[in-house]
């Protein structure tokens, strides 16, 4: 097993680089997990916007009713009507988030069905402005229904009925239903990010050995040894499989340390198969890279280009549903796309059925197809280079 031992001596020398990328991957995975947990469901709290209210239509019951409604649903700051500079400064320094002015004659125009507008100014926090517009639209839309119902209601009566309508509340109860399956979204993100670390570690590990092993002196010594070419190939294959299995196992252990029993589910079993298939595809890609390049200095550039390119184009860092149609069309020709697609489909499983199983199986088979195709090309190139070296 001379070749097998030599393989892992080379891997051992490059172990710091491999560990560095595994640490980077774990940092990304933990960061993703923390951000997901911070976005969990929590109790709803109504936050009141900070606004300045200027009512120039003070002699109207309707305008006063509107102003009272605003005071109940927002934190109102008092400013003089003529203090425009103070209002602008308060809005700029975010002491207030919204300025609302009720112009003189607003109530009369509203009651007569004429076009009536409130004067508003939004601050930097656009969310507060949208929230205030929603509140105002609710009040004015309901009030317009009462004003136009033909009952000749007074302004005070319209305000009273509108406030009564808006005071009605509905109790909302949030429940989580345990289906016995894992929380797919956050675990899918972990396995999606794993595609980057797996392929870059595999390229560094396998390609480095292939470049060193294919050097003319080492290769000629091996050819002169009692080992047949078949024995050499078998030992290289076993070493590659051992390294692939080790990287797969380490990645799965990282997942277990972050998500625990969530991986001891049907989802976890399928994620494990999906990751192993992608690891085999990464093995084939690494073997191809190792047979094509001739110096170790280019490994880093090629590894980062392939790993980052596949990750960004296929949805490892940016969700696939956010990618453009042209990007997705191109990504379908890359194995990482099908790995991530299967990972997302596994994460979306709530009840297992034939249609879901068929979609996941297709993604698995396509990855196997990539593995077979890339490995065949690698073996052809390897044989061609061997023939050239003996010529």
Secondary structure, DSSP 8 states (H G I E B T S, - for coil): -HHHHHHHHHHHHTHHHHHHHHHHHHHHHHHHHHHHHHTS--------EEEEEEES-TT-HHHHHHHHHHHHHEEEE---TT-HHHHHHHHHTTS-SEEEEE-TTHHHHHHTT-----EEEE-S-HHHHHHHHHHHHHHHHHHHHHHTSSS---HHHHHHHHHHHHT------------SS--HHHHHHHHHHHHHHHHHHHIIIIIHHHHHHTSHHHHHHHHHSS--HHHHHHHHHHHHHHHHHHHHHHHHHHHHHHHGGGGSSHHHHHHHHHHHHHHHHHHHHHHHHHHH---GGGHHHHHHHHHHHHHHHHTSSS-GGGS-HHHHHHHTTSHHHHHHHHHHHHHT-SS--HHHHHHHHHHHHHHHHHHHHHHHHHHHHHHHHHHHHH-
